[in-house]
Amino acid sequence: MDRTTTTVTVTGTRLPDSLCTHTPKCPSADSPDREAAAVVAGHPEQGWSLLCNAVVLFEDTGELLPDGQVVAPHRPLAVAA
Ligand SMILES: [Zn+2]
């Protein structure tokens, strides 16, 4: 029996750069400016937004990067008086 081996290449969830149609281009997910990317899908009722660079930004300023990395919230939302 002759079996053909199928090779599946997994490249992760990184979006191709061409998906960004903004001018200037949005900062990439590994840039310190990543939060400045345009929001492409906002879900305020669920507390998160998908940015153009595939970063998911949560309302508590936590982030989920496209490579699966989680960034802890770094800006207090409200300062209790
Ligand atoms: Zn963009």
PDB file of the backbone (N, CA, C, O) and the ligand in Angstrom, with CONECT records:
HET     ZN  A 101       1
ATOM      1  N   MET A   1       0.834  -1.199   0.000  1.00  0.00           N
ATOM      2  CA  MET A   1       0.000   0.000   0.000  1.00  0.00           C
ATOM      3  C   MET A   1       0.874   1.258   0.000  1.00  0.00           C
ATOM      4  O   MET A   1       1.857   1.349   0.735  1.00  0.00           O
ATOM      5  N   ASP A   2       0.507   2.183  -0.807  1.00  0.00           N
ATOM      6  CA  ASP A   2       1.287   3.409  -0.923  1.00  0.00           C
ATOM      7  C   ASP A   2       0.492   4.579  -0.333  1.00  0.00           C
ATOM      8  O   ASP A   2      -0.591   4.942  -0.791  1.00  0.00           O
ATOM      9  N   ARG A   3       1.087   5.126   0.686  1.00  0.00           N
ATOM     10  CA  ARG A   3       0.365   6.203   1.354  1.00  0.00           C
ATOM     11  C   ARG A   3       1.070   7.534   1.145  1.00  0.00           C
ATOM     12  O   ARG A   3       2.293   7.611   1.263  1.00  0.00           O
ATOM     13  N   THR A   4       0.338   8.551   0.846  1.00  0.00           N
ATOM     14  CA  THR A   4       0.923   9.882   0.664  1.00  0.00           C
ATOM     15  C   THR A   4       0.906  10.605   2.008  1.00  0.00           C
ATOM     16  O   THR A   4      -0.118  10.702   2.684  1.00  0.00           O
ATOM     17  N   THR A   5       2.049  11.091   2.349  1.00  0.00           N
ATOM     18  CA  THR A   5       2.134  11.827   3.604  1.00  0.00           C
ATOM     19  C   THR A   5       1.722  13.281   3.380  1.00  0.00           C
ATOM     20  O   THR A   5       2.267  13.983   2.527  1.00  0.00           O
ATOM     21  N   THR A   6       0.769  13.694   4.153  1.00  0.00           N
ATOM     22  CA  THR A   6       0.330  15.088   4.038  1.00  0.00           C
ATOM     23  C   THR A   6       1.011  15.903   5.130  1.00  0.00           C
ATOM     24  O   THR A   6       0.921  15.594   6.318  1.00  0.00           O
ATOM     25  N   THR A   7       1.681  16.933   4.694  1.00  0.00           N
ATOM     26  CA  THR A   7       2.347  17.795   5.657  1.00  0.00           C
ATOM     27  C   THR A   7       1.491  19.035   5.895  1.00  0.00           C
ATOM     28  O   THR A   7       1.199  19.794   4.971  1.00  0.00           O
ATOM     29  N   VAL A   8       1.108  19.218   7.120  1.00  0.00           N
ATOM     30  CA  VAL A   8       0.324  20.403   7.460  1.00  0.00           C
ATOM     31  C   VAL A   8       1.242  21.391   8.164  1.00  0.00           C
ATOM     32  O   VAL A   8       1.846  21.088   9.193  1.00  0.00           O
ATOM     33  N   THR A   9       1.327  22.550   7.595  1.00  0.00           N
ATOM     34  CA  THR A   9       2.171  23.572   8.201  1.00  0.00           C
ATOM     35  C   THR A   9       1.298  24.533   9.003  1.00  0.00           C
ATOM     36  O   THR A   9       0.417  25.205   8.467  1.00  0.00           O
ATOM     37  N   VAL A  10       1.567  24.572  10.268  1.00  0.00           N
ATOM     38  CA  VAL A  10       0.817  25.494  11.111  1.00  0.00           C
ATOM     39  C   VAL A  10       1.664  26.734  11.345  1.00  0.00           C
ATOM     40  O   VAL A  10       2.756  26.667  11.910  1.00  0.00           O
ATOM     41  N   THR A  11       1.155  27.824  10.913  1.00  0.00           N
ATOM     42  CA  THR A  11       1.921  29.065  11.038  1.00  0.00           C
ATOM     43  C   THR A  11       1.386  29.946  12.153  1.00  0.00           C
ATOM     44  O   THR A  11       1.841  31.078  12.319  1.00  0.00           O
ATOM     45  N   GLY A  12       0.421  29.440  12.923  1.00  0.00           N
ATOM     46  CA  GLY A  12      -0.088  30.245  14.008  1.00  0.00           C
ATOM     47  C   GLY A  12      -1.188  31.173  13.546  1.00  0.00           C
ATOM     48  O   GLY A  12      -1.702  31.050  12.434  1.00  0.00           O
ATOM     49  N   THR A  13      -1.537  32.089  14.402  1.00  0.00           N
ATOM     50  CA  THR A  13      -2.684  32.946  14.116  1.00  0.00           C
ATOM     51  C   THR A  13      -2.261  34.341  13.654  1.00  0.00           C
ATOM     52  O   THR A  13      -3.071  35.267  13.627  1.00  0.00           O
ATOM     53  N   ARG A  14      -1.018  34.476  13.300  1.00  0.00           N
ATOM     54  CA  ARG A  14      -0.530  35.803  12.907  1.00  0.00           C
ATOM     55  C   ARG A  14      -1.231  36.254  11.624  1.00  0.00           C
ATOM     56  O   ARG A  14      -1.324  35.499  10.656  1.00  0.00           O
ATOM     57  N   LEU A  15      -1.708  37.464  11.632  1.00  0.00           N
ATOM     58  CA  LEU A  15      -2.398  37.966  10.459  1.00  0.00           C
ATOM     59  C   LEU A  15      -1.377  38.510   9.463  1.00  0.00           C
ATOM     60  O   LEU A  15      -0.351  39.069   9.850  1.00  0.00           O
ATOM     61  N   PRO A  16      -1.668  38.342   8.205  1.00  0.00           N
ATOM     62  CA  PRO A  16      -0.765  38.927   7.213  1.00  0.00           C
ATOM     63  C   PRO A  16      -0.814  40.448   7.295  1.00  0.00           C
ATOM     64  O   PRO A  16      -1.854  41.033   7.600  1.00  0.00           O
ATOM     65  N   ASP A  17       0.300  41.065   7.025  1.00  0.00           N
ATOM     66  CA  ASP A  17       0.381  42.520   7.120  1.00  0.00           C
ATOM     67  C   ASP A  17      -0.618  43.204   6.195  1.00  0.00           C
ATOM     68  O   ASP A  17      -1.067  44.318   6.467  1.00  0.00           O
ATOM     69  N   SER A  18      -0.958  42.540   5.117  1.00  0.00           N
ATOM     70  CA  SER A  18      -1.817  43.158   4.114  1.00  0.00           C
ATOM     71  C   SER A  18      -3.228  43.399   4.630  1.00  0.00           C
ATOM     72  O   SER A  18      -4.001  44.131   4.012  1.00  0.00           O
ATOM     73  N   LEU A  19      -3.569  42.783   5.770  1.00  0.00           N
ATOM     74  CA  LEU A  19      -4.910  42.989   6.308  1.00  0.00           C
ATOM     75  C   LEU A  19      -5.083  44.405   6.830  1.00  0.00           C
ATOM     76  O   LEU A  19      -6.203  44.903   6.946  1.00  0.00           O
ATOM     77  N   CYS A  20      -3.987  45.039   7.138  1.00  0.00           N
ATOM     78  CA  CYS A  20      -4.076  46.408   7.640  1.00  0.00           C
ATOM     79  C   CYS A  20      -4.164  47.359   6.458  1.00  0.00           C
ATOM     80  O   CYS A  20      -3.256  47.435   5.630  1.00  0.00           O
ATOM     81  N   THR A  21      -5.272  48.080   6.397  1.00  0.00           N
ATOM     82  CA  THR A  21      -5.460  49.018   5.287  1.00  0.00           C
ATOM     83  C   THR A  21      -5.394  50.455   5.787  1.00  0.00           C
ATOM     84  O   THR A  21      -5.747  51.398   5.079  1.00  0.00           O
ATOM     85  N   HIS A  22      -4.935  50.594   7.020  1.00  0.00           N
ATOM     86  CA  HIS A  22      -4.896  51.939   7.590  1.00  0.00           C
ATOM     87  C   HIS A  22      -3.639  52.682   7.199  1.00  0.00           C
ATOM     88  O   HIS A  22      -2.603  52.084   6.906  1.00  0.00           O
ATOM     89  N   THR A  23      -3.751  53.992   7.199  1.00  0.00           N
ATOM     90  CA  THR A  23      -2.598  54.844   6.936  1.00  0.00           C
ATOM     91  C   THR A  23      -2.497  55.852   8.061  1.00  0.00           C
ATOM     92  O   THR A  23      -3.457  56.593   8.273  1.00  0.00           O
ATOM     93  N   PRO A  24      -1.397  55.930   8.801  1.00  0.00           N
ATOM     94  CA  PRO A  24      -0.267  54.998   8.694  1.00  0.00           C
ATOM     95  C   PRO A  24      -0.646  53.607   9.192  1.00  0.00           C
ATOM     96  O   PRO A  24      -1.668  53.427   9.854  1.00  0.00           O
ATOM     97  N   LYS A  25       0.171  52.653   8.872  1.00  0.00           N
ATOM     98  CA  LYS A  25      -0.101  51.267   9.279  1.00  0.00           C
ATOM     99  C   LYS A  25      -0.180  51.149  10.797  1.00  0.00           C
ATOM    100  O   LYS A  25       0.523  51.844  11.531  1.00  0.00           O
ATOM    101  N   CYS A  26      -1.046  50.258  11.245  1.00  0.00           N
ATOM    102  CA  CYS A  26      -1.176  50.054  12.678  1.00  0.00           C
ATOM    103  C   CYS A  26       0.098  49.407  13.226  1.00  0.00           C
ATOM    104  O   CYS A  26       0.765  48.636  12.536  1.00  0.00           O
ATOM    105  N   PRO A  27       0.423  49.740  14.490  1.00  0.00           N
ATOM    106  CA  PRO A  27       1.570  49.088  15.109  1.00  0.00           C
ATOM    107  C   PRO A  27       1.351  47.576  15.190  1.00  0.00           C
ATOM    108  O   PRO A  27       0.227  47.119  15.394  1.00  0.00           O
ATOM    109  N   SER A  28       2.407  46.819  15.032  1.00  0.00           N
ATOM    110  CA  SER A  28       2.260  45.367  15.061  1.00  0.00           C
ATOM    111  C   SER A  28       2.048  44.897  16.496  1.00  0.00           C
ATOM    112  O   SER A  28       2.243  45.652  17.448  1.00  0.00           O
ATOM    113  N   ALA A  29       1.645  43.632  16.630  1.00  0.00           N
ATOM    114  CA  ALA A  29       1.300  43.093  17.939  1.00  0.00           C
ATOM    115  C   ALA A  29       2.498  43.041  18.869  1.00  0.00           C
ATOM    116  O   ALA A  29       2.329  43.005  20.088  1.00  0.00           O
ATOM    117  N   ASP A  30       3.722  43.037  18.311  1.00  0.00           N
ATOM    118  CA  ASP A  30       4.890  42.979  19.191  1.00  0.00           C
ATOM    119  C   ASP A  30       5.477  44.368  19.438  1.00  0.00           C
ATOM    120  O   ASP A  30       6.545  44.509  20.033  1.00  0.00           O
ATOM    121  N   SER A  31       4.777  45.364  18.982  1.00  0.00           N
ATOM    122  CA  SER A  31       5.238  46.725  19.197  1.00  0.00           C
ATOM    123  C   SER A  31       4.718  47.249  20.528  1.00  0.00           C
ATOM    124  O   SER A  31       3.621  46.877  20.945  1.00  0.00           O
ATOM    125  N   PRO A  32       5.484  48.107  21.207  1.00  0.00           N
ATOM    126  CA  PRO A  32       4.995  48.676  22.471  1.00  0.00           C
ATOM    127  C   PRO A  32       3.753  49.531  22.260  1.00  0.00           C
ATOM    128  O   PRO A  32       3.014  49.800  23.207  1.00  0.00           O
ATOM    129  N   ASP A  33       3.521  49.956  21.036  1.00  0.00           N
ATOM    130  CA  ASP A  33       2.386  50.806  20.698  1.00  0.00           C
ATOM    131  C   ASP A  33       1.157  50.025  20.275  1.00  0.00           C
ATOM    132  O   ASP A  33       0.211  50.589  19.725  1.00  0.00           O
ATOM    133  N   ARG A  34       1.174  48.705  20.537  1.00  0.00           N
ATOM    134  CA  ARG A  34       0.141  47.855  19.936  1.00  0.00           C
ATOM    135  C   ARG A  34      -1.298  48.298  20.222  1.00  0.00           C
ATOM    136  O   ARG A  34      -2.203  48.072  19.418  1.00  0.00           O
ATOM    137  N   GLU A  35      -1.488  48.930  21.379  1.00  0.00           N
ATOM    138  CA  GLU A  35      -2.852  49.363  21.720  1.00  0.00           C
ATOM    139  C   GLU A  35      -3.343  50.497  20.843  1.00  0.00           C
ATOM    140  O   GLU A  35      -4.532  50.816  20.845  1.00  0.00           O
ATOM    141  N   ALA A  36      -2.444  51.105  20.098  1.00  0.00           N
ATOM    142  CA  ALA A  36      -2.837  52.228  19.242  1.00  0.00           C
ATOM    143  C   ALA A  36      -3.423  51.752  17.922  1.00  0.00           C
ATOM    144  O   ALA A  36      -3.875  52.567  17.118  1.00  0.00           O
ATOM    145  N   ALA A  37      -3.420  50.461  17.690  1.00  0.00           N
ATOM    146  CA  ALA A  37      -3.981  49.923  16.450  1.00  0.00           C
ATOM    147  C   ALA A  37      -5.486  50.169  16.405  1.00  0.00           C
ATOM    148  O   ALA A  37      -6.139  50.292  17.441  1.00  0.00           O
ATOM    149  N   ALA A  38      -6.018  50.238  15.204  1.00  0.00           N
ATOM    150  CA  ALA A  38      -7.448  50.488  15.052  1.00  0.00           C
ATOM    151  C   ALA A  38      -8.263  49.311  15.553  1.00  0.00           C
ATOM    152  O   ALA A  38      -7.851  48.157  15.437  1.00  0.00           O
ATOM    153  N   VAL A  39      -9.430  49.620  16.115  1.00  0.00           N
ATOM    154  CA  VAL A  39     -10.347  48.570  16.564  1.00  0.00           C
ATOM    155  C   VAL A  39     -11.121  48.063  15.352  1.00  0.00           C
ATOM    156  O   VAL A  39     -11.793  48.840  14.674  1.00  0.00           O
ATOM    157  N   VAL A  40     -11.030  46.775  15.080  1.00  0.00           N
ATOM    158  CA  VAL A  40     -11.760  46.213  13.945  1.00  0.00           C
ATOM    159  C   VAL A  40     -13.042  45.513  14.381  1.00  0.00           C
ATOM    160  O   VAL A  40     -13.954  45.330  13.575  1.00  0.00           O
ATOM    161  N   ALA A  41     -13.115  45.123  15.642  1.00  0.00           N
ATOM    162  CA  ALA A  41     -14.333  44.484  16.146  1.00  0.00           C
ATOM    163  C   ALA A  41     -14.450  44.797  17.628  1.00  0.00           C
ATOM    164  O   ALA A  41     -13.681  44.287  18.442  1.00  0.00           O
ATOM    165  N   GLY A  42     -15.407  45.631  17.969  1.00  0.00           N
ATOM    166  CA  GLY A  42     -15.581  46.000  19.366  1.00  0.00           C
ATOM    167  C   GLY A  42     -16.740  45.249  19.984  1.00  0.00           C
ATOM    168  O   GLY A  42     -17.822  45.173  19.401  1.00  0.00           O
ATOM    169  N   HIS A  43     -16.518  44.698  21.159  1.00  0.00           N
ATOM    170  CA  HIS A  43     -17.593  44.010  21.882  1.00  0.00           C
ATOM    171  C   HIS A  43     -17.662  44.575  23.287  1.00  0.00           C
ATOM    172  O   HIS A  43     -17.336  43.889  24.256  1.00  0.00           O
ATOM    173  N   PRO A  44     -18.087  45.829  23.399  1.00  0.00           N
ATOM    174  CA  PRO A  44     -18.110  46.473  24.725  1.00  0.00           C
ATOM    175  C   PRO A  44     -18.982  45.727  25.714  1.00  0.00           C
ATOM    176  O   PRO A  44     -18.710  45.747  26.914  1.00  0.00           O
ATOM    177  N   GLU A  45     -20.039  45.061  25.226  1.00  0.00           N
ATOM    178  CA  GLU A  45     -20.911  44.337  26.142  1.00  0.00           C
ATOM    179  C   GLU A  45     -20.204  43.130  26.724  1.00  0.00           C
ATOM    180  O   GLU A  45     -20.591  42.625  27.778  1.00  0.00           O
ATOM    181  N   GLN A  46     -19.150  42.659  26.028  1.00  0.00           N
ATOM    182  CA  GLN A  46     -18.362  41.536  26.555  1.00  0.00           C
ATOM    183  C   GLN A  46     -17.032  42.017  27.129  1.00  0.00           C
ATOM    184  O   GLN A  46     -16.268  41.238  27.699  1.00  0.00           O
ATOM    185  N   GLY A  47     -16.773  43.303  26.970  1.00  0.00           N
ATOM    186  CA  GLY A  47     -15.594  43.879  27.591  1.00  0.00           C
ATOM    187  C   GLY A  47     -14.295  43.701  26.835  1.00  0.00           C
ATOM    188  O   GLY A  47     -13.225  43.751  27.441  1.00  0.00           O
ATOM    189  N   TRP A  48     -14.358  43.492  25.511  1.00  0.00           N
ATOM    190  CA  TRP A  48     -13.104  43.353  24.780  1.00  0.00           C
ATOM    191  C   TRP A  48     -13.260  43.904  23.372  1.00  0.00           C
ATOM    192  O   TRP A  48     -14.368  44.052  22.856  1.00  0.00           O
ATOM    193  N   SER A  49     -12.111  44.205  22.763  1.00  0.00           N
ATOM    194  CA  SER A  49     -12.091  44.685  21.395  1.00  0.00           C
ATOM    195  C   SER A  49     -10.971  43.984  20.652  1.00  0.00           C
ATOM    196  O   SER A  49      -9.908  43.719  21.214  1.00  0.00           O
ATOM    197  N   LEU A  50     -11.217  43.685  19.381  1.00  0.00           N
ATOM    198  CA  LEU A  50     -10.174  43.111  18.545  1.00  0.00           C
ATOM    199  C   LEU A  50      -9.529  44.237  17.761  1.00  0.00           C
ATOM    200  O   LEU A  50     -10.201  44.981  17.046  1.00  0.00           O
ATOM    201  N   LEU A  51      -8.224  44.352  17.905  1.00  0.00           N
ATOM    202  CA  LEU A  51      -7.510  45.403  17.194  1.00  0.00           C
ATOM    203  C   LEU A  51      -7.026  44.897  15.838  1.00  0.00           C
ATOM    204  O   LEU A  51      -6.993  43.697  15.570  1.00  0.00           O
ATOM    205  N   CYS A  52      -6.659  45.845  15.008  1.00  0.00           N
ATOM    206  CA  CYS A  52      -6.264  45.532  13.636  1.00  0.00           C
ATOM    207  C   CYS A  52      -5.054  44.591  13.595  1.00  0.00           C
ATOM    208  O   CYS A  52      -4.899  43.820  12.649  1.00  0.00           O
ATOM    209  N   ASN A  53      -4.209  44.655  14.607  1.00  0.00           N
ATOM    210  CA  ASN A  53      -3.011  43.814  14.621  1.00  0.00           C
ATOM    211  C   ASN A  53      -3.271  42.467  15.316  1.00  0.00           C
ATOM    212  O   ASN A  53      -2.333  41.765  15.694  1.00  0.00           O
ATOM    213  N   ALA A  54      -4.550  42.120  15.479  1.00  0.00           N
ATOM    214  CA  ALA A  54      -4.961  40.826  16.023  1.00  0.00           C
ATOM    215  C   ALA A  54      -4.795  40.728  17.530  1.00  0.00           C
ATOM    216  O   ALA A  54      -4.939  39.650  18.108  1.00  0.00           O
ATOM    217  N   VAL A  55      -4.492  41.855  18.166  1.00  0.00           N
ATOM    218  CA  VAL A  55      -4.447  41.876  19.626  1.00  0.00           C
ATOM    219  C   VAL A  55      -5.873  42.035  20.146  1.00  0.00           C
ATOM    220  O   VAL A  55      -6.643  42.841  19.624  1.00  0.00           O
ATOM    221  N   VAL A  56      -6.219  41.268  21.168  1.00  0.00           N
ATOM    222  CA  VAL A  56      -7.509  41.454  21.829  1.00  0.00           C
ATOM    223  C   VAL A  56      -7.256  42.300  23.072  1.00  0.00           C
ATOM    224  O   VAL A  56      -6.491  41.927  23.962  1.00  0.00           O
ATOM    225  N   LEU A  57      -7.920  43.442  23.103  1.00  0.00           N
ATOM    226  CA  LEU A  57      -7.727  44.372  24.210  1.00  0.00           C
ATOM    227  C   LEU A  57      -8.957  44.325  25.102  1.00  0.00           C
ATOM    228  O   LEU A  57     -10.075  44.569  24.649  1.00  0.00           O
ATOM    229  N   PHE A  58      -8.738  44.007  26.385  1.00  0.00           N
ATOM    230  CA  PHE A  58      -9.854  43.935  27.327  1.00  0.00           C
ATOM    231  C   PHE A  58     -10.055  45.272  28.005  1.00  0.00           C
ATOM    232  O   PHE A  58      -9.135  46.086  28.078  1.00  0.00           O
ATOM    233  N   GLU A  59     -11.269  45.500  28.505  1.00  0.00           N
ATOM    234  CA  GLU A  59     -11.585  46.819  29.064  1.00  0.00           C
ATOM    235  C   GLU A  59     -10.791  47.121  30.330  1.00  0.00           C
ATOM    236  O   GLU A  59     -10.686  48.279  30.735  1.00  0.00           O
ATOM    237  N   ASP A  60     -10.235  46.096  30.952  1.00  0.00           N
ATOM    238  CA  ASP A  60      -9.417  46.355  32.135  1.00  0.00           C
ATOM    239  C   ASP A  60      -7.957  46.583  31.734  1.00  0.00           C
ATOM    240  O   ASP A  60      -7.072  46.581  32.589  1.00  0.00           O
ATOM    241  N   THR A  61      -7.706  46.779  30.437  1.00  0.00           N
ATOM    242  CA  THR A  61      -6.405  47.018  29.812  1.00  0.00           C
ATOM    243  C   THR A  61      -5.540  45.764  29.724  1.00  0.00           C
ATOM    244  O   THR A  61      -4.378  45.853  29.328  1.00  0.00           O
ATOM    245  N   GLY A  62      -6.071  44.610  30.080  1.00  0.00           N
ATOM    246  CA  GLY A  62      -5.359  43.371  29.808  1.00  0.00           C
ATOM    247  C   GLY A  62      -5.370  43.126  28.306  1.00  0.00           C
ATOM    248  O   GLY A  62      -6.221  43.655  27.590  1.00  0.00           O
ATOM    249  N   GLU A  63      -4.433  42.330  27.836  1.00  0.00           N
ATOM    250  CA  GLU A  63      -4.360  42.065  26.397  1.00  0.00           C
ATOM    251  C   GLU A  63      -4.082  40.598  26.145  1.00  0.00           C
ATOM    252  O   GLU A  63      -3.430  39.916  26.936  1.00  0.00           O
ATOM    253  N   LEU A  64      -4.602  40.132  25.010  1.00  0.00           N
ATOM    254  CA  LEU A  64      -4.299  38.786  24.546  1.00  0.00           C
ATOM    255  C   LEU A  64      -3.620  38.941  23.197  1.00  0.00           C
ATOM    256  O   LEU A  64      -4.231  39.413  22.239  1.00  0.00           O
ATOM    257  N   LEU A  65      -2.363  38.546  23.122  1.00  0.00           N
ATOM    258  CA  LEU A  65      -1.612  38.726  21.887  1.00  0.00           C
ATOM    259  C   LEU A  65      -1.909  37.581  20.924  1.00  0.00           C
ATOM    260  O   LEU A  65      -2.328  36.501  21.339  1.00  0.00           O
ATOM    261  N   PRO A  66      -1.686  37.832  19.626  1.00  0.00           N
ATOM    262  CA  PRO A  66      -2.004  36.804  18.625  1.00  0.00           C
ATOM    263  C   PRO A  66      -1.221  35.510  18.799  1.00  0.00           C
ATOM    264  O   PRO A  66      -1.647  34.465  18.305  1.00  0.00           O
ATOM    265  N   ASP A  67      -0.087  35.556  19.489  1.00  0.00           N
ATOM    266  CA  ASP A  67       0.678  34.322  19.700  1.00  0.00           C
ATOM    267  C   ASP A  67       0.247  33.604  20.973  1.00  0.00           C
ATOM    268  O   ASP A  67       0.881  32.630  21.381  1.00  0.00           O
ATOM    269  N   GLY A  68      -0.837  34.083  21.609  1.00  0.00           N
ATOM    270  CA  GLY A  68      -1.358  33.403  22.780  1.00  0.00           C
ATOM    271  C   GLY A  68      -0.855  33.971  24.089  1.00  0.00           C
ATOM    272  O   GLY A  68      -1.299  33.558  25.160  1.00  0.00           O
ATOM    273  N   GLN A  69       0.067  34.914  24.014  1.00  0.00           N
ATOM    274  CA  GLN A  69       0.606  35.535  25.215  1.00  0.00           C
ATOM    275  C   GLN A  69      -0.453  36.422  25.876  1.00  0.00           C
ATOM    276  O   GLN A  69      -1.214  37.110  25.196  1.00  0.00           O
ATOM    277  N   VAL A  70      -0.487  36.395  27.185  1.00  0.00           N
ATOM    278  CA  VAL A  70      -1.442  37.222  27.915  1.00  0.00           C
ATOM    279  C   VAL A  70      -0.689  38.347  28.605  1.00  0.00           C
ATOM    280  O   VAL A  70       0.315  38.117  29.279  1.00  0.00           O
ATOM    281  N   VAL A  71      -1.180  39.554  28.430  1.00  0.00           N
ATOM    282  CA  VAL A  71      -0.575  40.705  29.092  1.00  0.00           C
ATOM    283  C   VAL A  71      -1.518  41.143  30.198  1.00  0.00           C
ATOM    284  O   VAL A  71      -2.697  41.399  29.952  1.00  0.00           O
ATOM    285  N   ALA A  72      -1.008  41.229  31.396  1.00  0.00           N
ATOM    286  CA  ALA A  72      -1.832  41.605  32.540  1.00  0.00           C
ATOM    287  C   ALA A  72      -2.260  43.064  32.420  1.00  0.00           C
ATOM    288  O   ALA A  72      -1.566  43.874  31.806  1.00  0.00           O
ATOM    289  N   PRO A  73      -3.397  43.389  33.006  1.00  0.00           N
ATOM    290  CA  PRO A  73      -3.848  44.780  33.013  1.00  0.00           C
ATOM    291  C   PRO A  73      -2.778  45.686  33.595  1.00  0.00           C
ATOM    292  O   PRO A  73      -2.165  45.351  34.608  1.00  0.00           O
ATOM    293  N   HIS A  74      -2.550  46.823  32.970  1.00  0.00           N
ATOM    294  CA  HIS A  74      -1.454  47.678  33.417  1.00  0.00           C
ATOM    295  C   HIS A  74      -1.887  49.100  33.674  1.00  0.00           C
ATOM    296  O   HIS A  74      -1.059  49.950  34.003  1.00  0.00           O
ATOM    297  N   ARG A  75      -3.174  49.377  33.531  1.00  0.00           N
ATOM    298  CA  ARG A  75      -3.655  50.722  33.798  1.00  0.00           C
ATOM    299  C   ARG A  75      -4.881  50.597  34.665  1.00  0.00           C
ATOM    300  O   ARG A  75      -5.861  49.988  34.237  1.00  0.00           O
ATOM    301  N   PRO A  76      -4.876  51.134  35.842  1.00  0.00           N
ATOM    302  CA  PRO A  76      -6.081  51.059  36.666  1.00  0.00           C
ATOM    303  C   PRO A  76      -7.225  51.792  35.980  1.00  0.00           C
ATOM    304  O   PRO A  76      -7.050  52.905  35.485  1.00  0.00           O
ATOM    305  N   LEU A  77      -8.398  51.163  35.953  1.00  0.00           N
ATOM    306  CA  LEU A  77      -9.542  51.757  35.283  1.00  0.00           C
ATOM    307  C   LEU A  77     -10.076  52.953  36.053  1.00  0.00           C
ATOM    308  O   LEU A  77     -10.369  54.002  35.479  1.00  0.00           O
ATOM    309  N   ALA A  78     -10.194  52.780  37.347  1.00  0.00           N
ATOM    310  CA  ALA A  78     -10.726  53.853  38.170  1.00  0.00           C
ATOM    311  C   ALA A  78      -9.968  53.869  39.485  1.00  0.00           C
ATOM    312  O   ALA A  78      -9.655  52.821  40.050  1.00  0.00           O
ATOM    313  N   VAL A  79      -9.686  55.040  39.950  1.00  0.00           N
ATOM    314  CA  VAL A  79      -9.005  55.151  41.227  1.00  0.00           C
ATOM    315  C   VAL A  79     -10.042  55.485  42.282  1.00  0.00           C
ATOM    316  O   VAL A  79     -10.708  56.519  42.224  1.00  0.00           O
ATOM    317  N   ALA A  80     -10.161  54.598  43.235  1.00  0.00           N
ATOM    318  CA  ALA A  80     -11.148  54.821  44.291  1.00  0.00           C
ATOM    319  C   ALA A  80     -10.747  56.003  45.145  1.00  0.00           C
ATOM    320  O   ALA A  80      -9.595  56.116  45.566  1.00  0.00           O
ATOM    321  N   ALA A  81     -11.682  56.868  45.395  1.00  0.00           N
ATOM    322  CA  ALA A  81     -11.392  58.062  46.176  1.00  0.00           C
ATOM    323  C   ALA A  81     -11.318  57.754  47.661  1.00  0.00           C
ATOM    324  O   ALA A  81     -11.081  58.653  48.467  1.00  0.00           O
TER     325      ALA A  81
HETATM  326 ZN    ZN A 101      -4.718  48.705  10.648  1.00  0.00          ZN2+
END
